[in-house]
Amino acid sequence: MIIRCSTKCSLGIDPRLKSPSQSPPFTSGSLTFPVLETRIYAAMESLTIKKLMDGSRSYFCFLEMIIWALSSHPTIARAAANAAQKHGMGPRGSALICGYTNYHRLLESSLADLKKKEDCLLCPTGFAANMAVMEDRIAIFSDALNHASIIDGIRLAERQHTVDVYVYRHCDMSHLSSLLSSCELKKKVVVTDSLFSMDGDFAPMNELVNLRERHGFLLVIDDAHGTLVCGKHGGGVAEEFNCDRQVDICIGTLSKAAGCHGGFIACSKKWKQLIQSRGRSFIFSTSSPVPIAAAAHAAVIVGKKEAWRRKAIWNRVQEFRALTGIPITSPIISLIVGSEEKALKASRHLLKSGFHVTAIRPPTVPPNSCRLRVTLCATHTADDLKKLTAALSCCINFQDIGLCNSRGTARL
């Protein structure tokens, strides 16, 4: 993917920026606020295959948004353009008023089929999808490293209803089992990321399914990073681990592998009806624009058809393992280096070497667990990985890298 940036925009972190300790607080009325470090992000001008352009320089891009390189696929671009010419860009209103079209219906149908569910409900974002599900009087059990949108959905439910919230240690099924046994509420929901975005490890799906049979809870997974990437047909992590039917609700996004925008909830018809009537983030949000729905539908069709993309991604995973000796289990590679200084220094070195790899820092991750996050793309080649790992070896020691161990491993 070529991402063209304004020449006035710098990539990475400007070392001249003042740290919070160097900047005095500012006041607004009677309130005082600290000055935090400015986060710099690039203004993109164009998108194509796997490189990022900044003026006259090009960088190999190892960012999550291009994992399947579908955003510039001609079939998807044509679908969006045709829908825009016919219907315009505006989404008209919420889905319950006048924002639901045949394009949205086709997208919901294709996603339900992909996830092997009765039905599907579109939301404007993956964040909104997580917010919509968490609205009922229940006991919720959440993995400690779940995405912020899951956490905020739980917080919303906690504020509006009588909800008991239990947080179990990351992928620790013994801890989860103990918490489930101690809970006296009959309605229980376990919610987890299927593939964790900051650590690149899988939820232990088979163990979760076994606990579901024993305790009778509702199993909800956020498959944002598994959809179209995992599974024989791109159905996601549940398909990869052969437990599609045991997952009650699958939440996802269309902004990752699909290369579009929006979120969805794949579930039974009864759950869809319930969320339509109670999910505030669905009810009070504007529907996705028609061109986006048309493009996303095309992306799902292309994603299922072009299986070579899945094969290419998993080949790159194997090659990265062989080149570095790091036992990664997914295309999301989280190289934990520790301090912010180390992460930023490594990121700057890679930028100078021609690679755009993001340094992930607090509040996204806990203090002293800063990391470089590398995301492998379907259009990366074996030679691209050799060049990347050579550049990485100049700024980090692979043997010293911290890596979260996955309790589940996809088929490699």
C-alpha positions as CSV (number, residue, x, y, z in Angstrom):
1,M,0.0,0.0,0.0
2,I,1.5,3.4,-1.0
3,I,0.4,6.0,1.5
4,R,1.3,9.5,0.2
5,C,1.8,12.1,2.9
6,S,1.9,15.9,2.7
7,T,5.6,17.0,2.5
8,K,4.8,19.4,5.4
9,C,3.9,16.5,7.7
10,S,6.6,14.5,9.5
11,L,6.3,10.8,10.3
12,G,6.9,9.5,13.8
13,I,7.7,11.6,16.8
14,D,9.4,15.0,16.5
15,P,12.3,14.9,19.0
16,R,12.0,18.6,19.5
17,L,8.6,18.2,21.2
18,K,8.6,19.1,24.8
19,S,7.8,16.4,27.3
20,P,4.9,17.0,29.8
21,S,7.4,17.8,32.6
22,Q,8.9,20.7,30.5
23,S,5.5,22.3,29.7
24,P,3.5,24.3,32.2
25,P,-0.2,23.4,32.7
26,F,-2.8,25.5,31.0
27,T,-6.0,26.9,32.4
28,S,-9.5,27.2,31.0
29,G,-11.8,29.2,33.3
30,S,-11.4,27.8,36.8
31,L,-10.0,24.5,35.6
32,T,-6.3,23.6,35.2
33,F,-5.1,20.9,32.8
34,P,-1.7,19.3,32.3
35,V,0.1,19.7,28.9
36,L,0.7,16.2,27.4
37,E,3.1,15.3,24.7
38,T,1.7,15.9,21.3
39,R,1.2,12.8,19.2
40,I,2.1,13.4,15.6
41,Y,0.2,11.5,12.8
42,A,0.6,11.9,9.1
43,A,-2.0,13.4,6.7
44,M,-2.3,10.7,4.0
45,E,-2.9,11.8,0.4
46,S,-3.3,8.5,-1.5
47,L,-3.5,4.7,-0.9
48,T,-2.3,1.9,-3.1
49,I,-0.1,-1.2,-2.3
50,K,2.5,-1.5,0.5
51,K,4.6,1.6,0.8
52,L,4.3,5.0,2.4
53,M,5.5,8.1,0.7
54,D,6.7,11.3,2.5
55,G,7.8,13.8,-0.2
56,S,10.6,12.1,-2.1
57,R,11.2,9.3,0.3
58,S,9.3,6.0,0.4
59,Y,8.9,3.6,3.4
60,F,7.9,0.0,3.6
61,C,4.7,0.1,5.6
62,F,4.1,-2.5,8.3
63,L,0.9,-1.1,9.7
64,E,-2.3,-2.9,10.7
65,M,-4.6,-1.0,8.3
66,I,-3.2,-2.6,5.2
67,I,-3.1,-6.2,6.3
68,W,-5.1,-7.4,3.3
69,A,-4.4,-4.4,1.0
70,L,-8.1,-4.4,-0.1
71,S,-8.7,-0.6,0.3
72,S,-7.4,0.0,-3.2
73,H,-8.8,-3.2,-4.8
74,P,-10.4,-2.2,-8.1
75,T,-13.6,-4.2,-7.5
76,I,-14.1,-2.5,-4.2
77,A,-13.3,1.0,-5.5
78,R,-15.8,0.5,-8.4
79,A,-18.5,-0.7,-6.0
80,A,-18.1,2.5,-3.9
81,A,-17.9,4.8,-7.0
82,N,-21.0,3.3,-8.6
83,A,-23.0,3.6,-5.4
84,A,-21.9,7.2,-4.8
85,Q,-22.9,8.2,-8.4
86,K,-26.3,6.6,-7.9
87,H,-27.1,7.5,-4.3
88,G,-24.6,10.2,-3.3
89,M,-22.4,10.1,-0.2
90,G,-24.8,11.0,2.6
91,P,-26.2,8.2,4.8
92,R,-29.6,10.0,5.2
93,G,-30.2,9.0,8.8
94,S,-30.2,6.2,11.3
95,A,-30.9,2.7,10.1
96,L,-34.3,2.7,11.9
97,I,-35.4,5.9,10.2
98,C,-34.2,6.1,6.6
99,G,-30.5,5.1,6.5
100,Y,-31.0,1.4,5.7
101,T,-30.8,0.4,2.0
102,N,-30.5,-2.7,-0.1
103,Y,-26.7,-2.2,0.0
104,H,-26.8,-2.5,3.8
105,R,-29.1,-5.6,3.6
106,L,-26.7,-7.3,1.2
107,L,-23.7,-6.5,3.5
108,E,-25.5,-7.9,6.5
109,S,-26.4,-11.0,4.6
110,S,-22.9,-11.6,3.4
111,L,-21.4,-11.1,6.9
112,A,-24.0,-13.4,8.5
113,D,-23.0,-16.1,5.9
114,L,-19.3,-15.5,6.6
115,K,-19.7,-15.9,10.3
116,K,-22.2,-18.7,10.0
117,K,-24.9,-16.8,12.0
118,E,-28.6,-16.4,11.4
119,D,-28.4,-12.6,10.9
120,C,-26.2,-9.6,11.3
121,L,-26.6,-5.9,12.4
122,L,-24.5,-3.1,11.0
123,C,-23.1,-0.4,13.3
124,P,-21.3,2.8,12.2
125,T,-18.0,1.6,13.8
126,G,-16.6,-1.5,15.5
127,F,-16.5,0.6,18.7
128,A,-20.2,1.3,18.4
129,A,-20.8,-2.4,17.9
130,N,-19.2,-3.3,21.2
131,M,-21.2,-0.5,22.9
132,A,-24.5,-1.8,21.5
133,V,-24.1,-5.4,22.8
134,M,-23.4,-4.5,26.5
135,E,-26.8,-3.5,27.5
136,D,-28.7,-5.8,29.8
137,R,-28.9,-7.0,33.4
138,I,-26.2,-9.6,33.5
139,A,-22.8,-10.6,35.0
140,I,-20.0,-9.8,32.5
141,F,-16.7,-11.6,32.5
142,S,-14.0,-9.7,30.5
143,D,-10.4,-10.5,29.6
144,A,-8.0,-8.1,31.3
145,L,-6.5,-7.2,27.9
146,N,-9.7,-6.6,26.0
147,H,-10.0,-3.7,23.5
148,A,-11.0,-0.3,24.9
149,S,-14.3,-0.4,23.0
150,I,-15.2,-3.6,24.9
151,I,-14.2,-2.0,28.2
152,D,-16.2,1.1,27.5
153,G,-19.2,-0.9,26.4
154,I,-19.1,-2.7,29.8
155,R,-18.7,0.6,31.6
156,L,-21.8,1.9,29.8
157,A,-23.8,-1.1,30.9
158,E,-22.5,-0.8,34.4
159,R,-23.6,2.8,34.7
160,Q,-27.1,2.2,33.2
161,H,-28.1,-1.2,34.7
162,T,-27.4,-3.6,37.6
163,V,-24.4,-5.3,36.1
164,D,-21.7,-7.3,38.0
165,V,-18.4,-7.0,36.2
166,Y,-15.6,-9.6,36.6
167,V,-12.2,-9.1,35.0
168,Y,-10.2,-12.3,34.6
169,R,-6.4,-12.5,34.0
170,H,-5.4,-12.5,30.4
171,C,-6.3,-15.8,28.8
172,D,-6.3,-17.5,32.2
173,M,-9.1,-20.1,32.0
174,S,-8.6,-21.3,35.6
175,H,-9.2,-17.8,36.9
176,L,-12.2,-17.4,34.7
177,S,-13.6,-20.7,35.8
178,S,-13.2,-19.7,39.4
179,L,-15.0,-16.4,38.9
180,L,-17.8,-18.1,37.0
181,S,-18.3,-20.6,39.9
182,S,-18.4,-17.8,42.5
183,C,-21.0,-15.8,40.6
184,E,-24.6,-16.4,41.7
185,L,-26.3,-14.5,38.8
186,K,-27.9,-16.8,36.3
187,K,-27.3,-14.6,33.3
188,K,-23.6,-14.7,32.5
189,V,-21.7,-13.3,29.5
190,V,-18.0,-13.9,28.7
191,V,-16.5,-11.4,26.3
192,T,-13.1,-11.5,24.8
193,D,-11.0,-10.4,21.8
194,S,-10.4,-13.4,19.6
195,L,-7.0,-12.1,18.4
196,F,-5.6,-9.4,20.7
197,S,-4.5,-6.3,18.9
198,M,-1.6,-5.2,21.1
199,D,-0.1,-8.6,21.9
200,G,-1.0,-10.6,18.8
201,D,-2.0,-13.7,20.7
202,F,-5.2,-15.7,20.4
203,A,-7.9,-16.3,23.0
204,P,-8.0,-20.0,24.0
205,M,-11.1,-20.7,22.0
206,N,-11.4,-24.4,22.7
207,E,-11.1,-23.9,26.5
208,L,-13.7,-21.1,26.3
209,V,-16.1,-23.4,24.5
210,N,-15.5,-26.1,27.2
211,L,-16.3,-23.6,29.9
212,R,-19.4,-22.4,28.1
213,E,-20.7,-26.0,28.1
214,R,-20.0,-26.3,31.8
215,H,-21.3,-22.9,33.0
216,G,-23.9,-22.1,30.3
217,F,-22.7,-18.5,29.6
218,L,-23.2,-16.4,26.5
219,L,-19.9,-16.3,24.6
220,V,-19.2,-13.0,22.8
221,I,-16.0,-12.5,20.8
222,D,-14.6,-9.4,19.1
223,D,-13.2,-10.7,15.9
224,A,-11.9,-7.4,14.6
225,H,-8.5,-8.8,13.7
226,G,-9.5,-12.3,12.7
227,T,-12.2,-11.6,10.2
228,L,-11.1,-12.5,6.6
229,V,-7.6,-13.3,8.0
230,C,-8.2,-16.6,9.9
231,G,-10.2,-19.6,8.9
232,K,-10.4,-21.6,5.7
233,H,-13.0,-19.2,4.2
234,G,-12.0,-16.1,6.1
235,G,-14.7,-16.6,8.7
236,G,-12.3,-15.6,11.5
237,V,-10.9,-17.1,14.6
238,A,-14.0,-19.1,15.5
239,E,-13.8,-20.8,12.1
240,E,-10.0,-21.3,12.5
241,F,-10.7,-23.2,15.8
242,N,-13.8,-24.9,14.5
243,C,-16.1,-23.5,17.0
244,D,-18.3,-21.1,14.9
245,R,-21.6,-22.6,16.4
246,Q,-20.5,-22.3,20.0
247,V,-19.8,-18.5,19.7
248,D,-23.2,-16.8,20.4
249,I,-22.3,-13.3,19.2
250,C,-19.4,-12.2,17.0
251,I,-18.6,-8.5,16.8
252,G,-16.3,-7.2,14.1
253,T,-15.1,-4.2,12.1
254,L,-14.9,-3.5,8.4
255,S,-11.9,-1.2,8.8
256,K,-9.2,-3.9,9.2
257,A,-8.8,-6.7,6.6
258,A,-11.9,-5.4,4.7
259,G,-10.2,-2.1,4.1
260,C,-13.4,-0.1,4.5
261,H,-15.3,1.3,7.5
262,G,-18.0,0.3,10.0
263,G,-18.8,-2.4,12.5
264,F,-21.1,-5.4,12.7
265,I,-22.7,-7.8,15.1
266,A,-23.3,-11.3,13.8
267,C,-25.8,-13.2,15.9
268,S,-29.2,-14.9,16.0
269,K,-32.4,-13.1,14.8
270,K,-33.6,-12.8,18.3
271,W,-30.4,-11.1,19.5
272,K,-30.6,-8.8,16.5
273,Q,-34.1,-7.7,17.4
274,L,-33.0,-7.1,21.1
275,I,-30.0,-5.0,20.1
276,Q,-32.1,-3.0,17.6
277,S,-34.5,-2.1,20.4
278,R,-32.0,-1.5,23.2
279,G,-28.6,-0.8,21.7
280,R,-28.3,3.0,22.1
281,S,-25.1,3.3,20.1
282,F,-27.0,1.6,17.2
283,I,-30.4,3.4,17.7
284,F,-28.9,6.9,18.0
285,S,-26.1,6.7,15.4
286,T,-26.3,7.6,11.7
287,S,-26.1,4.6,9.4
288,S,-23.0,4.0,7.3
289,P,-23.0,5.9,3.9
290,V,-24.2,3.9,1.0
291,P,-20.9,3.8,-0.9
292,I,-19.2,2.4,2.3
293,A,-21.8,-0.3,2.6
294,A,-21.4,-1.2,-1.1
295,A,-17.6,-1.2,-0.9
296,A,-17.7,-3.4,2.3
297,H,-20.0,-5.9,0.7
298,A,-17.6,-6.1,-2.3
299,A,-14.7,-6.5,0.1
300,V,-16.4,-9.5,1.9
301,I,-17.0,-11.2,-1.5
302,V,-13.4,-10.5,-2.7
303,G,-12.0,-11.6,0.7
304,K,-13.8,-15.0,0.5
305,K,-12.8,-15.5,-3.1
306,E,-9.1,-14.5,-3.1
307,A,-7.8,-17.1,-0.7
308,W,-4.2,-16.4,-1.9
309,R,-4.2,-13.4,0.4
310,R,-4.8,-15.5,3.5
311,K,-2.1,-18.0,2.4
312,A,0.3,-15.1,1.7
313,I,-0.2,-13.7,5.2
314,W,0.4,-17.0,7.0
315,N,3.5,-17.7,4.8
316,R,4.9,-14.4,6.0
317,V,4.2,-15.4,9.6
318,Q,6.2,-18.6,9.1
319,E,9.0,-16.7,7.5
320,F,9.2,-14.1,10.3
321,R,9.5,-16.9,12.8
322,A,12.3,-18.5,10.8
323,L,14.2,-15.3,10.4
324,T,14.0,-14.1,14.0
325,G,13.5,-17.2,16.1
326,I,10.5,-15.4,17.8
327,P,7.6,-17.8,18.2
328,I,4.9,-15.5,16.8
329,T,1.4,-17.0,16.3
330,S,-0.3,-14.3,14.1
331,P,0.3,-11.5,11.6
332,I,0.2,-9.0,14.5
333,I,3.7,-9.0,16.0
334,S,4.2,-7.2,19.3
335,L,7.9,-6.8,20.1
336,I,8.0,-5.6,23.7
337,V,11.1,-3.6,24.4
338,G,10.1,-2.0,27.7
339,S,10.6,1.8,28.1
340,E,9.2,4.5,25.9
341,E,12.7,5.7,25.1
342,K,13.7,2.3,23.7
343,A,10.6,2.0,21.7
344,L,10.8,5.5,20.2
345,K,14.6,5.0,19.5
346,A,13.9,1.8,17.6
347,S,11.0,3.3,15.7
348,R,13.1,6.2,14.6
349,H,15.9,3.9,13.5
350,L,13.5,1.9,11.4
351,L,12.1,5.1,9.9
352,K,15.6,6.1,8.8
353,S,16.1,2.6,7.4
354,G,13.0,3.0,5.3
355,F,10.4,1.1,7.4
356,H,7.4,2.6,9.1
357,V,6.8,0.6,12.2
358,T,4.8,2.2,15.0
359,A,6.0,2.5,18.6
360,I,3.1,1.7,20.9
361,R,3.2,3.5,24.3
362,P,0.9,4.3,27.3
363,P,-2.0,4.7,27.6
364,T,-2.5,2.1,24.8
365,V,-0.3,-0.3,26.7
366,P,0.8,-0.4,30.4
367,P,4.0,1.5,31.5
368,N,7.3,-0.3,30.8
369,S,5.6,-2.6,28.2
370,C,6.2,-0.3,25.2
371,R,6.6,-2.1,22.0
372,L,7.1,-2.1,18.3
373,R,4.0,-3.5,16.6
374,V,4.6,-5.0,13.2
375,T,1.7,-6.1,11.1
376,L,2.3,-8.4,8.1
377,C,0.4,-7.7,4.9
378,A,-0.8,-10.0,2.1
379,T,1.3,-8.0,-0.4
380,H,4.6,-8.2,1.6
381,T,7.1,-10.5,0.0
382,A,9.7,-12.8,1.6
383,D,12.4,-10.3,0.5
384,D,10.5,-7.4,2.3
385,L,10.7,-9.5,5.5
386,K,14.4,-10.1,5.1
387,K,15.0,-6.4,4.8
388,L,12.8,-5.6,7.8
389,T,14.3,-8.2,10.1
390,A,17.8,-7.0,9.1
391,A,16.8,-3.4,10.1
392,L,15.2,-4.7,13.3
393,S,18.3,-6.6,14.3
394,C,20.3,-3.4,14.2
395,C,18.2,-1.8,17.0
396,I,16.9,-4.7,19.0
397,N,18.1,-8.1,20.2
398,F,15.6,-10.7,19.2
399,Q,16.6,-12.9,22.1
400,D,15.7,-10.2,24.5
401,I,12.3,-9.4,23.1
402,G,9.3,-10.0,25.3
403,L,6.4,-11.7,23.7
404,C,3.0,-12.7,25.1
405,N,2.6,-16.5,24.8
406,S,-0.7,-17.4,23.1
407,R,-2.8,-20.2,24.7
408,G,-4.2,-20.8,21.2
409,T,-2.3,-21.2,18.0
410,A,-3.7,-20.8,14.5
411,R,-2.9,-23.3,11.7
412,L,0.5,-22.3,10.2
